[in-house]
Amino acid sequence: MTEKKSAWKQWKENLGDTRPWDFINPNTEFVSDTTSEERLSICKSCPRFISATTQCLECGCFMAAKTKLANAECPLHKWNKRNDYADKTIFINIPSYKDPELFETIDDFLAKAKYPERVFFGITNQYIDLAEDLKKYEKYGSNVGIDFAVPGSVVGCQPGRLNSHQFYKDQDFYMNMDSHMRAVPDWDVLLINELMTVEKQHGPSVITGYVIPYEKNDDGADIIPQGIGYPLVFNMTESNVEHFYKFGVPQFTPRYKGVKTITPSPYVSGHFFFTTRQAILDAPFVKEITFTEEEIFMALRFYTAGYNLFNPSNNYVYHRYGRNGRALFWDDFPDAFFPSSDSSKNHMVKVVTENIVNKEFGLLDKRSLDEFEAYSGIDFRNRVLSDEVIKGSD
């Protein structure tokens, strides 16, 4: 029989390693205001939080204070002690097509990483000017691997990601993103902490989302929202819904959510996901999927491989959605794009209508298609959408 703990012993366990007098200890470490605000936001969404006093019913602490302590952690494991994970490495996969912002993106993520020496890139660069790009590449060390591909030689996003994966050297974490992105300071530590907190609660997971936009002014300088704002969640517009009814392929649109908490996601963003290396080993990229189908297909593969999908509780990276005058693959190579796009769409529909389980090009075997449909609210075979998946969830 398990011995019942005394109320005093249980309270001490819930309190963790922190004590009220930590605030007068000159050696106490504190987290940044951003991290403290993020923690407190999670507390405020918890049913064990007392709004009137800002206290936690589990540990009794005043959370506006406790969330500032680096060594503090939630007794329910909704957020953990700060851990810099200084020994952990991150691989960033980028497929790029004639993007003048590619090298700016690399520079920004290296400059804003707490541990840039532990950040590695694998990039497929269908270049604008080979000589110019090679010159820009000279300043990087072995942490940045680029395949300079002739424009038009790599057809589609997933084939581009597959090609970039050649530079992967068993790093601990894996991030997929676009070549026009920006980061918040210490994004590497923040993202690892977010993922570790999520996995402690929910098991193997993928963090993903359509992230907050940034822009450029007339002089080409970045216009980035100040601070870390509320993240975005997926929902479906009327045209998204009609597209699904017509083609059987779900597409989503971002909207801001009202609280800083993780949100279960029915979708994986092509411009941002972050996960462990094991997820990519369990659900590798697929060469048969090329363009708009890849986001829902990645969601299906990660989920049926046993991974949970979440929009992040905060915003750690930014994406440039509108880029006037940008080069588009389908404009430059329509004879390659349209047949590939049709083949990709047909492949995706065939996999979900025939329930094809195949690690190389189909679903995985840890969870079923039926389970994904029940989870997401997307009925592929009957082309029915639930109200929840259309509206999106906070």
C-alpha positions as CSV (number, residue, x, y, z in Angstrom):
1,M,0.0,0.0,0.0
2,T,1.3,3.5,-0.9
3,E,1.9,5.6,2.1
4,K,-0.3,8.7,2.2
5,K,1.8,11.9,2.1
6,S,1.2,14.5,4.8
7,A,-0.2,17.8,3.6
8,W,3.2,19.4,4.6
9,K,5.2,17.0,2.5
10,Q,2.8,17.3,-0.4
11,W,3.0,21.1,-0.3
12,K,6.9,21.0,-0.2
13,E,6.9,18.7,-3.3
14,N,4.5,21.0,-5.1
15,L,6.6,24.0,-4.2
16,G,9.6,22.5,-5.9
17,D,13.1,23.9,-5.5
18,T,11.9,27.5,-4.9
19,R,11.3,29.3,-1.7
20,P,9.9,32.9,-0.9
21,W,13.3,34.0,0.4
22,D,14.9,33.3,-3.0
23,F,14.0,36.9,-3.8
24,I,16.4,38.3,-1.2
25,N,19.2,35.8,-2.2
26,P,21.8,37.7,-4.3
27,N,22.7,34.4,-6.1
28,T,19.1,33.8,-7.3
29,E,18.7,33.6,-11.1
30,F,15.8,35.2,-12.8
31,V,14.2,34.6,-16.2
32,S,13.6,37.3,-18.8
33,D,10.4,39.4,-18.7
34,T,9.3,37.5,-21.8
35,T,9.6,34.1,-20.2
36,S,8.0,35.3,-17.0
37,E,5.0,36.7,-19.0
38,E,4.7,33.5,-21.0
39,R,4.7,31.3,-17.8
40,L,2.1,33.6,-16.1
41,S,-0.1,33.5,-19.2
42,I,-0.1,29.7,-19.0
43,C,-1.0,29.9,-15.3
44,K,-3.9,32.2,-16.0
45,S,-5.4,29.7,-18.3
46,C,-5.2,26.9,-15.7
47,P,-8.3,26.0,-13.6
48,R,-6.0,25.8,-10.5
49,F,-5.2,29.5,-10.8
50,I,-6.9,32.0,-8.4
51,S,-7.3,35.3,-10.4
52,A,-8.1,37.4,-7.4
53,T,-4.8,36.7,-5.6
54,T,-2.7,35.4,-8.6
55,Q,-2.1,32.2,-6.5
56,C,-1.8,28.6,-7.5
57,L,-4.0,26.1,-5.7
58,E,-1.4,23.4,-6.1
59,C,1.6,25.1,-4.6
60,G,0.1,28.1,-2.9
61,C,2.6,30.5,-4.6
62,F,1.9,34.0,-5.9
63,M,2.5,33.2,-9.5
64,A,3.3,36.8,-10.6
65,A,6.4,36.4,-8.4
66,K,7.2,32.7,-8.8
67,T,7.2,32.8,-12.6
68,K,10.2,35.2,-12.4
69,L,12.5,32.6,-10.8
70,A,14.7,30.6,-13.2
71,N,14.6,27.5,-11.0
72,A,10.8,27.5,-10.6
73,E,8.5,25.0,-12.3
74,C,4.8,24.3,-12.4
75,P,3.8,21.4,-10.1
76,L,1.5,20.3,-12.9
77,H,4.4,20.5,-15.5
78,K,2.7,23.0,-17.6
79,W,6.0,24.9,-17.7
80,N,9.4,23.8,-16.5
81,K,12.6,25.2,-15.0
82,R,14.6,27.3,-17.4
83,N,17.1,25.1,-19.1
84,D,19.4,26.6,-21.7
85,Y,20.1,23.1,-23.3
86,A,23.5,24.4,-24.2
87,D,24.6,21.0,-25.2
88,K,21.8,20.4,-27.7
89,T,22.0,21.0,-31.5
90,I,19.4,22.2,-34.0
91,F,19.2,21.5,-37.7
92,I,17.3,24.0,-39.9
93,N,16.0,22.7,-43.2
94,I,15.3,25.4,-45.8
95,P,14.2,24.9,-49.5
96,S,14.6,28.2,-51.3
97,Y,13.6,29.4,-54.7
98,K,15.3,32.6,-56.1
99,D,14.9,34.3,-52.7
100,P,17.0,37.5,-52.2
101,E,16.3,37.2,-48.4
102,L,17.9,33.7,-48.0
103,F,21.2,35.0,-46.6
104,E,19.5,37.6,-44.5
105,T,17.5,34.8,-42.9
106,I,20.6,32.7,-42.1
107,D,22.3,35.8,-40.6
108,D,19.3,36.7,-38.5
109,F,18.9,33.2,-37.0
110,L,22.6,32.9,-36.2
111,A,22.8,36.4,-34.7
112,K,19.8,35.8,-32.5
113,A,20.6,32.3,-31.3
114,K,21.9,32.1,-27.8
115,Y,24.2,29.3,-29.0
116,P,24.8,29.9,-32.7
117,E,27.6,27.4,-32.8
118,R,25.0,24.7,-32.1
119,V,22.7,25.8,-35.0
120,F,23.2,24.0,-38.4
121,F,21.6,24.7,-41.8
122,G,20.8,22.4,-44.7
123,I,19.6,24.5,-47.7
124,T,18.5,23.8,-51.3
125,N,19.1,27.2,-53.0
126,Q,17.7,27.5,-56.5
127,Y,19.7,30.6,-57.0
128,I,19.2,34.0,-58.6
129,D,22.9,34.6,-59.4
130,L,25.3,31.7,-58.7
131,A,28.4,33.8,-58.6
132,E,26.9,36.3,-56.2
133,D,25.4,33.6,-53.9
134,L,28.7,31.7,-53.8
135,K,30.5,34.9,-52.7
136,K,27.9,35.4,-49.9
137,Y,28.4,31.8,-48.8
138,E,32.1,32.2,-48.3
139,K,31.7,33.7,-44.8
140,Y,30.0,30.7,-43.3
141,G,31.7,27.8,-41.7
142,S,30.7,24.1,-41.7
143,N,27.5,24.9,-39.9
144,V,25.9,26.0,-43.1
145,G,25.5,23.5,-45.9
146,I,24.0,24.7,-49.2
147,D,23.2,22.9,-52.4
148,F,23.3,25.5,-55.2
149,A,20.7,24.0,-57.5
150,V,19.9,25.2,-61.1
151,P,16.5,27.0,-61.0
152,G,13.8,24.5,-62.1
153,S,15.9,21.5,-61.2
154,V,14.0,20.8,-57.9
155,V,10.3,20.7,-58.4
156,G,8.3,21.2,-55.2
157,C,8.7,21.9,-51.5
158,Q,9.0,18.3,-50.2
159,P,11.6,17.4,-52.8
160,G,13.5,20.5,-51.8
161,R,13.3,19.5,-48.1
162,L,14.4,16.0,-49.0
163,N,17.4,17.4,-50.9
164,S,18.3,19.8,-48.0
165,H,18.2,16.8,-45.6
166,Q,21.4,15.6,-47.1
167,F,23.2,18.0,-44.8
168,Y,21.6,16.6,-41.6
169,K,24.1,15.1,-39.2
170,D,22.0,13.7,-36.4
171,Q,21.4,17.0,-34.6
172,D,19.1,16.8,-31.6
173,F,16.3,19.0,-32.9
174,Y,14.9,19.7,-36.3
175,M,13.3,22.9,-37.6
176,N,11.8,23.3,-41.0
177,M,11.2,26.8,-42.3
178,D,11.2,29.2,-45.3
179,S,14.0,31.4,-46.6
180,H,12.2,34.6,-45.6
181,M,12.0,34.4,-41.8
182,R,13.2,36.3,-38.8
183,A,13.7,35.2,-35.2
184,V,13.3,36.6,-31.6
185,P,16.4,36.7,-29.4
186,D,17.3,33.4,-27.9
187,W,14.9,31.6,-30.2
188,D,16.9,28.4,-30.0
189,V,16.6,28.1,-26.2
190,L,13.0,29.3,-26.2
191,L,11.8,26.7,-28.8
192,I,13.6,23.8,-27.1
193,N,12.0,24.7,-23.8
194,E,8.6,25.0,-25.4
195,L,8.9,21.6,-27.0
196,M,10.2,20.0,-23.9
197,T,7.4,21.4,-21.8
198,V,4.8,20.2,-24.4
199,E,6.4,16.7,-24.6
200,K,6.4,16.4,-20.8
201,Q,2.7,16.9,-20.8
202,H,1.6,15.2,-24.1
203,G,4.4,12.9,-25.3
204,P,6.2,13.1,-28.7
205,S,5.1,16.3,-30.4
206,V,5.6,18.8,-33.3
207,I,5.2,22.5,-32.7
208,T,4.0,24.3,-35.9
209,G,2.0,27.2,-37.1
210,Y,1.5,30.1,-39.5
211,V,3.6,32.6,-37.5
212,I,3.3,36.4,-37.0
213,P,4.3,38.4,-40.2
214,Y,7.1,40.8,-40.6
215,E,7.6,43.3,-43.5
216,K,10.2,45.5,-45.0
217,N,10.2,49.3,-45.5
218,D,11.0,51.2,-48.7
219,D,14.7,51.1,-47.7
220,G,14.7,47.3,-47.3
221,A,14.9,47.4,-43.5
222,D,12.9,44.8,-41.6
223,I,9.7,45.9,-39.9
224,I,9.3,43.4,-37.1
225,P,6.5,43.5,-34.5
226,Q,7.8,44.6,-31.1
227,G,7.9,41.9,-28.4
228,I,6.5,38.4,-28.7
229,G,2.8,38.7,-29.6
230,Y,0.0,36.2,-29.4
231,P,0.6,33.4,-31.9
232,L,-1.7,32.3,-34.7
233,V,-3.9,29.3,-35.1
234,F,-5.4,27.6,-38.1
235,N,-8.9,28.2,-39.3
236,M,-10.7,27.9,-42.7
237,T,-12.1,30.6,-44.8
238,E,-15.0,30.0,-47.2
239,S,-12.6,29.5,-50.1
240,N,-10.6,27.0,-48.0
241,V,-13.8,25.1,-47.4
242,E,-14.8,25.1,-51.0
243,H,-11.3,24.0,-52.0
244,F,-11.7,20.9,-49.7
245,Y,-15.1,20.1,-51.1
246,K,-13.8,20.3,-54.7
247,F,-10.4,18.7,-54.4
248,G,-10.4,16.8,-51.1
249,V,-7.3,18.7,-49.9
250,P,-7.7,20.9,-46.8
251,Q,-6.1,24.3,-46.7
252,F,-6.1,26.7,-43.8
253,T,-5.7,30.4,-43.0
254,P,-4.1,31.9,-39.9
255,R,-5.9,34.0,-37.3
256,Y,-4.7,35.4,-34.0
257,K,-5.7,33.6,-30.9
258,G,-6.6,35.3,-27.6
259,V,-4.5,33.5,-25.1
260,K,-0.8,32.4,-24.9
261,T,-1.4,28.7,-24.6
262,I,-0.5,25.7,-26.8
263,T,-3.4,24.7,-29.1
264,P,-3.9,21.3,-30.7
265,S,-3.4,21.7,-34.5
266,P,-5.0,19.9,-37.4
267,Y,-2.3,21.0,-39.8
268,V,1.5,21.4,-40.2
269,S,2.8,24.7,-41.5
270,G,5.2,24.5,-44.5
271,H,7.0,27.5,-43.3
272,F,7.5,26.5,-39.7
273,F,7.7,23.4,-37.6
274,F,10.0,22.4,-34.8
275,T,10.4,18.9,-33.4
276,T,12.9,16.2,-32.3
277,R,15.2,14.4,-34.7
278,Q,13.2,11.2,-34.1
279,A,10.1,12.7,-35.7
280,I,11.9,13.1,-39.0
281,L,13.3,9.6,-38.8
282,D,9.8,8.3,-38.1
283,A,8.0,10.4,-40.7
284,P,10.5,11.5,-43.4
285,F,9.7,13.8,-46.2
286,V,8.0,12.4,-49.3
287,K,9.1,13.0,-52.9
288,E,5.6,12.4,-54.3
289,I,4.1,15.5,-52.6
290,T,5.2,18.7,-54.1
291,F,3.1,21.8,-53.4
292,T,-0.1,22.8,-51.6
293,E,-0.8,19.2,-50.4
294,E,2.3,19.0,-48.3
295,E,1.0,20.7,-45.2
296,I,-1.9,18.4,-44.6
297,F,0.2,15.5,-45.7
298,M,2.9,16.2,-43.1
299,A,0.2,16.5,-40.5
300,L,-1.2,13.1,-41.5
301,R,2.2,11.5,-41.4
302,F,3.4,13.0,-38.1
303,Y,0.1,12.2,-36.4
304,T,-0.1,8.6,-37.7
305,A,3.6,8.2,-36.7
306,G,2.5,8.9,-33.1
307,Y,3.3,12.6,-32.8
308,N,0.9,15.2,-31.4
309,L,0.6,18.6,-33.2
310,F,0.4,21.9,-31.4
311,N,0.4,25.6,-32.3
312,P,3.0,27.2,-29.9
313,S,2.0,29.2,-26.8
314,N,4.1,32.1,-28.1
315,N,5.7,33.5,-31.2
316,Y,9.4,32.7,-31.7
317,V,9.9,33.3,-35.4
318,Y,8.4,35.6,-38.0
319,H,7.5,35.0,-41.6
320,R,7.2,37.4,-44.6
321,Y,4.0,36.5,-46.3
322,G,3.7,39.2,-48.9
323,R,6.7,39.8,-51.1
324,N,5.9,42.0,-54.1
325,G,7.8,41.0,-57.3
326,R,9.0,37.7,-55.9
327,A,10.0,34.9,-58.3
328,L,7.4,32.1,-58.4
329,F,8.2,28.6,-59.6
330,W,4.8,28.2,-61.3
331,D,5.4,31.4,-63.3
332,D,8.9,30.4,-64.3
333,F,8.3,26.7,-65.0
334,P,4.6,26.1,-65.7
335,D,5.4,23.0,-67.7
336,A,7.0,21.4,-64.7
337,F,4.7,22.9,-62.0
338,F,1.2,22.0,-63.2
339,P,1.8,18.3,-64.0
340,S,3.7,17.9,-60.7
341,S,0.9,19.7,-58.8
342,D,-1.8,17.5,-60.3
343,S,0.2,14.4,-59.6
344,S,0.8,15.5,-56.0
345,K,-2.9,16.2,-55.4
346,N,-3.8,12.8,-56.9
347,H,-1.3,11.1,-54.7
348,M,-2.6,12.7,-51.5
349,V,-6.2,11.9,-52.3
350,K,-5.4,8.3,-53.2
351,V,-3.5,7.8,-49.9
352,V,-6.4,9.1,-47.8
353,T,-9.3,7.5,-49.7
354,E,-7.6,4.1,-49.9
355,N,-6.0,4.4,-46.5
356,I,-2.5,3.5,-47.7
357,V,-0.1,2.8,-44.9
358,N,3.5,3.0,-46.2
359,K,6.4,4.7,-44.5
360,E,8.0,5.8,-47.8
361,F,5.0,7.6,-49.3
362,G,1.8,7.1,-47.3
363,L,0.4,7.0,-43.7
364,L,2.3,5.6,-40.8
365,D,1.2,2.8,-38.5
366,K,1.2,4.1,-34.9
367,R,-2.2,5.7,-35.3
368,S,-5.0,5.2,-37.9
369,L,-6.5,7.6,-40.4
370,D,-9.8,7.2,-38.5
371,E,-8.1,8.5,-35.4
372,F,-6.7,11.5,-37.3
373,E,-10.2,12.3,-38.7
374,A,-11.8,12.1,-35.3
375,Y,-9.0,14.3,-33.8
376,S,-9.0,16.9,-36.6
377,G,-12.6,17.1,-37.6
378,I,-11.7,16.4,-41.3
379,D,-13.5,13.5,-43.0
380,F,-11.4,12.9,-46.1
381,R,-13.4,10.1,-47.7
382,N,-16.8,11.8,-47.3
383,R,-15.4,15.4,-47.7
384,V,-17.0,16.6,-44.5
385,L,-15.6,19.3,-42.1
386,S,-16.6,19.9,-38.5
387,D,-17.5,23.3,-37.3
388,E,-14.5,23.2,-34.9
389,V,-11.9,22.7,-37.7
390,I,-13.5,25.5,-39.8
391,K,-13.5,28.0,-36.9
392,G,-10.2,27.0,-35.4
393,S,-9.6,26.6,-31.7
394,D,-8.1,28.8,-29.0
